[in-house]
Every structure is written in structure tokens, then in C-alpha cells.
Amino acid sequence: MLLHVKEVLNADELREARAILKRATWGDGRVTAGVQSAQAKNNEQLPQDSAEARALQQIVLGGLNRHAVFFSAALPKRVFPPLFNRYGGDANAFGSHVDNAVRFIPGGQGGRVRTDLSCTLFLTDPDAYDGGELVVEDTFGAPRIKLPAGDMVLYPGTSVHRVEPVTRGARLASFFWIESMVRSDEARRLLFEMDSHLMRLRTSVGETDPAVIGLTGAYHDLLRMWADV
Ligand code: NI
């Protein structure tokens, strides 16, 4: 499932994030790449343990934590500490690659994240740069994704994807991975669709309608059956 998650960050958070990004020192993006993807990767990245990266992570995680659609779609079990990248100038593209299946959380935090879902949260307004589309190859085509600042795309960790060259300006984004409580993309999608329709039903017929209560129970029975917590 590929999903556009709107307004993960609000205008104040974006302003704060950009101020931090402005004073940050960028490094080579290849430090977190696997062997294959290092061949294709040409961008810059914030060092994971820098004060700026840590402050930005808190902003992104705060946005995710209050976002009901994100929770319903991802059913997150573990979130990799968000990373931040910049495409522009001579370091402006990331060719076709796949993300590693397991990421090790850096520093003292320890632990591993299975990359069921990949996320890109856009931090630059789309009219401030040319190119820079995230292209996700799937059986139904290869959508070219370029979203408003503050919006995020969730896509399967299994996909081949790339970032097209940025030919004007710079594209700043946060990217990270999620291990979901529900490993199967198919099961997760079914739960998301059921939950989305249930939310609409609650609005149209009310919380206390017996059918709404019964269907809510069926949703939780499926989640209980499939969730690994
Ligand atoms: Ni990738």
C-alpha cells in the first residue's frame, strides 16, 4: 500500500525544523547505505548523533504520535529514529535501490527495526525545487511522488525506488522505516480500509449503533489475530 499522509507537521513545526536545518552541518549520505544502494546514492545527510538531528527527530516523532491516519495505516510497533537528507547541487539523486530489510538503531538505544514500511516526509515546498520526485516501482506502475512540505508518503519497504535528480534548488526531507505490528501488507491494508470506513460510519450513524459496535469488535478481533506486539 502506498499512502499520502497529509499534514504530519504543521506550519509552526515546519518553521522550527527549517531553522534547525539551516544551522546544521551536512555529511555524505552513503554512511547509512547498504552495499548495493551506496553505488546509487548521491546526496547529503545529517549525522545521526548530531544535536540538530536529535532535535528534528523529536519534532517528527511528535507529529507522528498525534496522527490518527498514520497510526491506522502503519500500526507501528517500532519506528527507526528519523534521518534527514538533502538533494541539490552536485549531490542531487539516488538511483534505483531497495532498502535493507533490517536496520540497526544507532547509538546506545540498541535494537533492530524490520523495515515493513518506508517513509519520506517532505520538508521543502515543491515549488522551491525542480526534480526530486520519489519514484516507487510497483506492479501497478511507478508513481512519481512530490508532496507539499509537512506531508509524508508511506510505501512498502519491499519496493524498488529512487529519487530523481534535483536540477534547481534543494529538496530536504526526513526518511525512516517502520516495523508494523502487522507484518503482512495485505492484512495491514485490509485493517486500514476497515478502520477508515468505520470512522465514516461512526460519523453518519453514531458511536452507539449496534452494527458500529459489532463491526468495531470485528476490527479488533482481526487486529488481535494478526498483531505481534
Ligand atoms: Ni531507499
Residues whose N, C-alpha, C, O or C-beta is under 5 A from the ligand:
A	BS01	NI	D99
